[in-house]
Amino acid sequence: MKKILTIIIAIPVFLLGCTNNPKNSRQNIELIKKYVQSVENLNYEAMEEILDDDYIGYGPSINDSISKSLAVENWKRNVEYLYKSIKYDKSRNAVVIVDSGENQGEWVSNWAEVKIVYKENEKSVTIWANTIYQIKNNKIVKSYSFYNEADVYEQLGFDYSN
């Protein structure tokens, strides 16, 4: 009986100790939903409002990085010349807290099946994408994006040969 009582008491303590739920989790998820919506709406002005002035984005390649001003300028150019539409399907968000180190803080991970239609030829691609966003003061300050660039090119008809 003592073992059962000990287990019954230990389970809630264990579960509470494993909680990774910051006080801003709902607000942070709503911010990322708003950002995803701005991407789907091809609204680079809304993106600019959500990104912190010191924003830095990384990926998808290991050496890729971009500042807020360049990110907004790239999106503006992409909206004008490249993308006809972007749609996030099966989009899911999760809150993550990093307790220490250079990436310490509150994060939201978004993973989705993303369908992109291009203006020039009406071709479309569908990719699995994962982006994690660090949030401070209700702004995105950092992001890491992961997706398979080669898959995009293959779907567009590029042939890989030596």
C-alpha positions in Angstrom: 0.0 0.0 0.0 2.9 2.4 0.8 4.3 1.8 -2.7 1.0 2.6 -4.4 0.6 5.7 -2.2 4.1 6.8 -3.0 3.6 6.4 -6.7 0.3 8.2 -6.6 1.9 11.2 -4.8 5.0 11.1 -7.1 3.2 11.2 -10.4 1.7 14.7 -10.0 5.0 16.0 -8.6 6.8 14.5 -11.6 4.3 15.9 -14.1 4.4 19.4 -12.6 8.2 19.3 -12.6 8.1 18.5 -16.3 5.8 21.4 -17.3 7.4 23.5 -20.0 4.6 26.1 -20.2 5.7 29.8 -19.9 3.2 32.4 -18.8 3.3 33.8 -22.3 2.7 30.6 -24.2 -0.7 31.4 -25.5 0.4 34.9 -26.5 3.5 33.5 -28.2 1.5 31.0 -30.2 -0.9 33.7 -31.3 2.0 35.8 -32.5 3.3 32.9 -34.6 -0.2 32.2 -36.0 -0.3 35.9 -37.0 3.1 35.6 -38.6 2.1 32.5 -40.6 -1.1 34.3 -41.7 1.1 37.2 -42.9 3.2 34.8 -44.9 0.0 33.2 -46.4 -1.4 36.6 -47.2 2.0 37.6 -48.8 1.8 40.6 -46.5 5.4 41.7 -45.9 4.2 44.9 -44.1 2.6 42.7 -41.4 5.8 40.6 -41.2 7.8 43.8 -40.6 5.6 44.7 -37.6 6.0 41.2 -36.0 9.8 41.0 -36.5 12.0 42.7 -33.8 14.4 45.4 -35.1 17.3 43.1 -34.1 15.8 40.1 -35.7 18.1 37.5 -37.3 16.9 34.5 -39.3 18.9 31.3 -40.0 18.4 28.5 -42.5 17.6 26.5 -44.3 21.2 26.0 -45.1 23.8 26.0 -42.3 25.4 29.3 -43.4 22.2 31.2 -44.3 21.3 34.2 -42.1 19.3 37.3 -42.7 18.5 40.5 -40.8 15.0 42.1 -40.5 15.6 44.7 -43.2 16.9 42.1 -45.7 14.1 39.6 -44.8 11.4 42.2 -45.4 13.1 43.4 -48.6 13.3 39.7 -49.8 9.7 39.1 -49.0 8.7 42.2 -50.9 10.6 41.1 -54.0 9.2 37.5 -53.6 5.6 38.8 -53.4 6.1 41.0 -56.5 8.0 38.5 -58.7 8.0 35.0 -57.4 5.1 33.7 -55.3 1.5 33.6 -56.4 0.4 31.9 -53.2 1.6 30.1 -50.0 -0.6 27.9 -47.9 0.2 26.2 -44.6 -1.6 23.0 -44.2 -1.4 20.7 -41.2 0.3 23.6 -39.3 1.1 22.9 -35.7 2.7 24.9 -33.0 4.5 23.9 -29.8 6.0 26.1 -27.0 9.6 25.4 -26.0 11.6 26.9 -23.2 15.4 26.9 -23.4 16.7 27.2 -19.9 20.3 28.2 -20.6 22.9 29.1 -23.2 22.9 31.5 -26.1 19.4 30.5 -27.1 17.9 30.9 -23.7 14.3 32.0 -23.7 10.8 31.4 -25.0 10.4 29.7 -28.4 7.5 28.5 -30.5 8.1 25.7 -33.1 5.9 25.6 -36.1 5.8 22.7 -38.4 3.6 22.4 -41.5 3.0 21.1 -44.9 3.5 24.2 -47.1 2.2 24.5 -50.6 3.8 27.2 -52.8 2.5 28.3 -56.2 4.9 30.3 -58.4 3.8 33.2 -60.5 5.8 32.7 -63.7 4.7 29.2 -64.6 1.9 28.3 -62.1 4.1 25.4 -60.9 3.5 24.3 -57.3 5.6 22.5 -54.7 4.7 21.0 -51.4 7.3 20.8 -48.7 7.5 19.9 -45.0 8.9 22.9 -43.2 9.8 23.5 -39.6 10.6 26.9 -38.2 11.4 27.7 -34.6 10.9 31.3 -33.4 12.4 32.9 -30.4 10.1 35.6 -28.9 10.8 38.5 -26.6 8.5 41.3 -25.8 5.8 40.0 -28.3 8.3 40.2 -31.2 10.2 37.5 -33.1 13.9 38.1 -32.4 15.3 35.0 -34.0 14.3 32.1 -36.2 15.7 28.8 -37.6 14.0 27.4 -40.7 14.4 23.8 -41.8 13.2 22.3 -45.1 14.6 20.3 -48.0 15.7 22.8 -50.7 16.6 19.9 -53.1 13.0 18.6 -52.8 11.7 22.1 -54.0 14.0 22.1 -57.0 13.2 18.5 -57.9 9.4 19.3 -57.8 10.1 22.3 -60.1 11.7 19.9 -62.6 15.4 20.6 -62.0 17.6 17.6 -63.0 20.6 16.8 -60.8 23.5 15.4 -62.7 27.3 15.8 -62.6 
